[in-house]
Amino acid sequence: MPDLHVMVVHNRYASKQPSGENKVVDQEVALLREAGHRVGLFERRSDDIAARSLPGKAAVPLLVPWNPAVRAELAARLRAERPDVVHVHNVFPLLSPAVLAACADAGVPAVATLHNYTQVCPPGTLQRDGRPCTECVGSTPLPAVRHGCYRNSRLATVPLAVGLAVNRRRWWSGVERFFCISAAQRDVLVRSGMPAERLAVKHNFVPEPGVRRTGPGEHVLFLGRLAEAKGVRLLMAAWDELTAGGGVGVPLVIAGTGPLEREVTAWAAGRDDVRHVGLYDTTQCREAVARSVAVVAPSTWLEAFGLVVVEAMAAGVPVVAAGHGAFVELVEDGVSGLLHRPGEAASLASGLRRITADPARNREMGQAARRRYEQGFSPAVGLERLVEGYRTAIAGRSALARGGDTRASRGDGDST
């Protein structure tokens, strides 16, 4: 089959926080280019907001629902470069769903990876006050505004809620193929009313790490954002329970930054069984994973995927993960890792105790995790599914063009 020309559209998250989405975009771009496909990038960076003038910063929330300048700029570039397909990732806060209008203007089919739940939940987490919440799913996003679900602020939540409400039909009619990153995520979105025929499951892939575990491991590792939704407080409570019972023989290493960093640093201070190491770069992350007895992923929200789980699998390391969301389909409980009862510190402590207590069983789980990675999350599998999705979208748009495409001209959600 001939090589493809792909335009990747992404608003990069702030560099001071670890971002799985940024990582996925970079890895997919590299994978496509290595396979001989031509890839262009249309990006904005949240880091650039800090350099704006005060009026410029104040205007950012107004651009969240719709950015007309982006529509014009992207449409012009698409007409000039004529890619086969546009792949949309994150559009918040500087791009907006205006990128979909640009695709329609230029007559280029669009696919979109749904990295979270922003199609049905303004902050994209399906969580409120540390507990799962689906109050906005299948209805208006007014509850999110009432509760101030984004950054605990009603004012900050308003642009997201407005964008969701006015652009819902734009998304549903302007995207040929949605990539859901887990079946669990797809199920939620179908129940919310999204068009099931356009929602395909395409798990994220993980590159070969270049280093795998060779011994029993030397620590338990938490790798991720230090936030309530990632289960950080739950992990601290579980680890305190383990410590009170004599510990598990290896320390806990916490790598990452985030809103709970000060709390984590204070908790770890003066302890020899906990180390908070801050933000690791890619090489340090891979080495830390490969030296782990187990990687722990105790998220309290319904993770749409769980990149760190698959990164552990790639290194032949078992995981202890919350038994909900995508983790249930990534981890075969008792085979490639362990699942604990979500939100329960005692269950998490039990899982950590079990996975560290039997080195031989732990080694078997690590080997099973590696096999699971090779079968479902390797670069070869990722490339095949990515290109298949692109070609399906291109074929779908071609069929609509032959039959007379009315969707692009309807103006669904067009606020310009």
N, C-alpha and C positions, 0 to 999 in steps of 0.2 A: 504494500500500500504506500502511496506517496506521503512524504513528510507533511506535517501540518504547520500552519502559521497561527500562533496563539497569542492573544493579547491578554495579559494578566492584570487585573485591576484590584488594587489593595491599598487600604489606609493602614499604614504600619503603626502599631501600638508603641507607646513610649518605651525607649530603650532601657530606662531605669528599672523596669519590671520585666521578669521573664515572660515571654509570650509564646505559647504553643502555636498560635496562629501564624505569627511571623516565621517561626521555624518551619512549619508545614509549607508555607508559600515558597520560601527559599529552597527547600528540598525538592519540591515539585518542579520549580523552574530549572534547577540543576539537572534533575532527572530527564526532563524533556529535551534539554539542550544536548545532554550526553547521548541521547538516542537519535539526534540528528534533526529534531524539530526546531523551528524558528520561534523564539519567544520574545515578545516585547513587553515592557512594563509601563503601566500607567499608575503612578503612586502618589500618595500624600503621606506625610509623616506627622504624627501627633507631637513629636519633639519640636516641630517648627512653630507650634502655637506660642511657646514661651517668648519667641523673638518678635511676635507681633506687637503693634502699638496697643495701647489700652482700648481704643475703639475697635481695633481689629479683634482683640480677644473677646470683647463684649458681643461682637457680631457672630462668633462661632456657633452659639446655640441656634441662631436663626438659620444657619446653613444646614443643620442636621436633617430637617425634613426634606429640604430641596436646595440644591446649589446650582443655579442656572449657568454660572460661569464654567463649571465642570462639564455640564452637558455640552456646551458649545465647544470647549477645548477637546474633549474626548471624541465627539462626533467628527470634528475636523481631522483628527489624527487617524480615526478609523477609515475615513474616506481616502486619506492619502496613502495609508499603508495596506488597506484591504486584507486584514487577517481573516482566516477561515472561521474563527470562533473567539469570543471573548469569555474569559473565565473570571468571574467576580468573586472576591473573598469578602473582606470587611470594608464597609463604606462609611463607618462612623469614626470621627465626627465631620471630616472635611470633604468627603466625596458625595455622600447621600445617594438615594435611589435614582437621582438624575442620570447616573451612568446607564441605567436601563433605557431611558429615553434616548440617550446618545446611540445606543446599539440599534434601536428602532429607526432612528434618523438615518443611520448609515446602512441599514439593512444587513447587519451582522448578527448571527444567532448568539445568544448568551447562555452560559451555564453558570451556576452559582454553588459554591460549597457553603453549607450551613454549619458553621463551626460551633454554634450554640443554639439558643432558643429565641433569638431576637425577633423571629417572625411571629411569635405568639406571646412574648413576654418582654416588656421594654428593657429591663437590664439583662435579659438573656439567660438568667440563672434558674428560673422556676423555683425560686427560694425566697422566703421572707422570714426574718428574725430567726435564722438558723434552721428553719424547717421547710420541707417541700411545700410549694404553693403553686396552684394552677388556676387561681381566681380569674386571671385574664385570658386563659386559654379558651378559645371558641367564643369570646365575647369582646366587649370594648376594653381598652387599657385603662379605663378610669380608676379601677382599684389600685393600680400601680402608682398613679399620681396621688391618690388619697393617702397611701401608706408611705410615699416618698421612697420607693424601692431602689432608685439609683442613687448611690452615695448618701442614703438616708436624707434625701432632700426632695421635697415636692417640686421646687423650682427646677432643679437639675433633671428631674424625671419628665417634666412637661415636653421638652423637645423630642425625646425618645417616643413618648406616647403619641404625640401628634404625628411624628413620622410613621409610626406603625399604622395608625388609623388611616391616614390619607394615602399611604402608598401600598396598602395591602394588595389591592387589585393590580397595581402596577407590577409588583413582584410576581404574582400568580399568573399574569398574562404575558409578562415580558421575558420570562426565563423558560427556555426550552427544556432544561434538565437541571434539577436540583440534586446535588450530591449530599446525602445524609451520611454522617461519619459513623453511624451505628444503626442497627435495627431498632434499638430502644428509642433513639431520637426520632426515627421515621414514624414509629407507632404513635408517639405523642403528636407529631405534626399532622398525621392523617386524621387523628381524632379531633384535631382543632379545625378541620375543614380544608386543609391544603390539598391540592389536586394529587391524588395518590399515583396517578399514571406518570407524573413527572418527578416523583421522588424515588431516587435510586440509592441503594446503600453502597457507598464506596469508602471502606475504611482507610484511614491515613496509613501510609507506609512509613517505615523507619529505615534509614540507610544502615548498611553493615557497620557496626560500631568500631571495628578494627581491633577491639580488645574484648575478651570474654573472661568470665570467672574461671580460674584454674584451681583454686583451693576451696576451703570451706567458707571463706569470707571473714571480714574483720569488723563489720558494723552493720547495724540496721540503718537504712537511709530513707529520709524524707526529702524529696526533691521537688520544689514547686513554690508557688506564691504563698506567702505567709498571710493567709486570710481565713476568716471564719468558714467560708464555703469549702475550703480545702481540708477541713477537719483538723486544723492545727491545735485548737484547744482540746479537742477530743483526744488527740495523740498525747498531749501533755498529761492529761488525766490518766490515760491508760498506762503511760510510762511510769507515772508516780505510783500507780497500783503495783506494777511489776517490781519497781525498786523496793517498795515496802515488803514485798515477798522474797527479796534476795536478788532480784535482777535476772537477766538472761545471759550474762557472761560476756556480752559485747556492748559497746556504747551505741547510743543513738546519735547519728549525724543529721543535722538539719541544714539543708542548703537552699537558700532563697532569700528574697526580701519581700516586703509587703506591709500592709497596715498593722499587722500584729508583731512586727519585728522587735519593737521595744519590749513588748511583753515576753516574747520568746527569749530575747537576750537576758532579761532579768531572771527568767526561770532557769536558764542554763548556767548562769554565773555561779562559780564556785563548785560545780559538780564535775566529777570525773566520769560520769556515765552518760553525759550529754555534751555535744559540741555543736554550737551554731557557727557555721563557716561563711555565712554571707552568700553572695551571688557567685556561682561558678560559671566559667566559660564552657564552651562545648566540649573541649578536651577534658577539662576537669570533671565535667558531668559524667562523661563516658567512663573515665577511670574510677570515679567514686561508685558508679553502678556496678562495675566489674569487681569491685572489692567488697561487695555487699553480701551478707548472709541472706538478706531479704530487703526488698524495697516496699515501703508502706504507702498506701494511697487511701486514706480514710475519709474521703470527701463526704460532706454532709449534703451537698446538692447533687442532682442527677446529672452526672458527667455525660456529655454527649459522646465523648470518646475516652480519652485517658492515655495521652502520649507516653507518659512516664512508665505506665504499665508495659507497653509494647517495647520501650527502650530496655526495660529490665529483661523481658523475654529474649530480645536480641542478644543480650550478654549472657544468657543462660542462668538468669537469677529469678527465683520465684518471688511472688508478691503476696502481700496481705492487703486486700482491698475491700472497700465497702460493698456489700451485696445488693447493689441497686444500680440503676442506670446502665450505661454501656459496660461497666465492669463485669456484669453477669455474663455477657457474651464474649468478653475478652479472656476471662479467667475461668478455667474449668476447676471448680472447687475440689480440693483434695488431690488434684492431678498436676496442674501447672502452678498452683498457688492456693491460697485460702481466702474465703470470703467471710467477713464478719457482719454481724447485724448492724445496719446503719445507725449511727448516732449513739451506739452503746459502748461506753468505755470498757466495760468488763469483757464484752465480746471481743473487742479489738485487742485487749491485753491477752486474752486466751489465745487468739490467733498468733500473736507475736511469740507467746511462750511455746506454742506447738511447733512453729516453723523454725525456731532456734534450738529446740531440745534434741532433735534427732538428725545428726549430720548426714547420715546415709539417705534418709527419706528426703531431706532438703536437697541433696544432690540429684536424686531422681526427679524431683519437681523441677529443678533447674533445667535438666535435660529435656523434660516434656515441654517446658516453656519455650526453649529454643526451637523445638520441632514445630510448635504452634506458630512461632514467628515465621519460620521458613515457608510454611504452608499458606499463611494468610496475610502477612504484613511486610514481606520483602520488597525491595525495589522492583524486581521483575513483575511481581503481582500488582504492585501499585501502578506501574507504567501501563500494563495491559488494561486495567480497569479505567484509568484516566483517559487513555486514547479511545477506548470503546465508548465512554460517555460523550466525548467530543464528537465522534463520528455519528452517534445517535442524534445529537442535537443538530448537527449540520444536515443530516438526512431529513429530520423533522421539519426544519425551516424550509428546505428545498421542496418538500411535499406541500407545505402550506403555500409557498410561492406559486407553485403550479396550480393549486386549487383556489388561489385568491386569498391572501392573508388579511383578515380584517382586524386582527388583534392590535397590530401596531398603530392602526389609524383610529382606534376607538378613543384614545386619550385617557385610558383608565388611570386614575390617580395623578394625571398630569396637572400640576399646579402652576404651570407657567402660562 
